[in-house]
Amino acid sequence: MLSKKTFRIGGIHPCDSKFSRGCAIEELPLPEIFHVSMAQHLGAPATPAVEVGQKVKVGDVLGTPTGFMSAFVHSPASGTVTAIGPRADIAGKMVPHVTIEVEGDEWREDIDRSDTLVTDIPTDRTAVLERIRQCGVVGLGGATFPTHIKLNPAPGCKAECLIINGAECEPFLTSDFRIMLEKPKQIIVGAAIMQSVLGGCRCVLAIEDNKPEAIRVLSKAVAELGFKDMEVQPLKKRYPQGGEKQLIDAVMRRQVKSGALPISEGAVVQNMATSLAVYEAVQKNMPLITNVFTVTGNNLPVEKQYNYKFRIGMPLSFIAKVAGGVPEDTAKIVSGGPMMGKAMSNLDSTITKGTSGLLLMNEDDATRPEAGPCIRCAKCVDACPMGLEPYLLMTYSQRQMWAEDEANHIMDCIECGCCIFSCPANRPILDYVRLGKNTVGKIIRSRKQ
């Protein structure tokens, strides 16, 4: 086995809490109604392409891209479109949704729903990229960046290494782990497709060493399928190893400069679930309407923890009901994990392509300790994987010193939470850094207008 690697700046070691790692993927039943967001991706929301009263099948286009940075959205159900209009998303933001009343489960005829593995890699690069675009594939590791754009670097940029991200370093979440165990060959064919599109560069499937079963299963599948220049690379467990820049440092020993994209160092990073979505799009003509996410929490017994295969647009209240309901001692529900997830105000919103988990927290876990004064220990500086000075960025944000925030690279913050996790004074560092980052971002965008 290859030696284990990791990134070189900052990082922490929170408790894994992977309680649902042994829970096989279960497919959710269909609800009576879907509310499908047109904002399933980074960039502009899609434009609704259907009308109220229209009949749709599973896989029909519901929304078309709006501009360059956007993606197609497809129907997760067959039935009748009953409403088109704004609804609150998981973050509470009002975005356009298409509502579908379910009438059976009739799929578009050109979608291959069989389990037959297709290993022949298409050679028409343009056609492959267009298929990925038409199927609405986006990055499923967090940012939901449209995949066809990332696989088509600008002129003068060449991919030297495709990194398939299997770190899943966020505590509690296990959906990627289960995908790796249950769909290894599909993931690898998807990686080979992307490898071919990028010109035949090296491909590394990077997995943290707290997932030995996944390392073993994917290593075996790579050997059996025999694709060239592809390997599994074990990584030392360390948070936030799944961050693009941290993963590039760990695998390639290169650090992406401030403000630069990974391709500037010859790297393209894609998530394991994204690789599976690419396989299904290119080999099966399957639009991205499904993914896997984890329902978990310290207050849930093992038999109440799940890795669910969902369809986009399912109401979270319906999913919670299928999972057995929300325990009475739940004080907070987080979309995602405890480090980078966002607290939800209610379960009226619906699930999207990039939703990674529902974390249920009791009062003890959800309550922050009282914050004290900074003791000048610099632990937040040591922990920051971007080499920033979080205590300083917090101070500038408190004092609304936005120019100083910008000069000290606040926009490089990846909001991983290492600073607040490591602070012995329990100071709300990340809260103020997010405030500063949001404000500085608006200032930067205003200059370009």
Secondary structure, 3 states (H helix, E strand, C coil): CCCCECCCCCCECCCCCCCCCCCCEEECCCCCEEEEECCCCCCCCCEECCCCCCEECECCEEEECCCCCCCCEECCCCEEEEEEEEEECCCCCEEEEEEEEECCCCECCCCCCCCCCCCCCCCCHHHHHHHHHHCCCECCCCCCCEHHHHCCCCCCCCCCEEEEEECCCCCCCCHHHHHHHHCHHHHHHHHHHHHHHCCCCEEEEEEECCCHHHHHHHHHHHHHHCCCCEEEEEECCCECCCCHHHHHHHHHCCCCCCCCCHHHHCEEEEEHHHHHHHHHHHHHCCCCCEEEEEEECCCCCHHHCEEEEEECCCEHHHHHHHCCCCCCCEEEEEECCCCCCEEECCCCCECCCCCCEEEEEEHHHHCCCCCCCCCCCCHHHHHCCCCCCHHHHHHHHHCCCHHHHHHCCHHHCCCCCHHHHHCCCCCCHHHHHHHHHHHHHHHHHHHCC
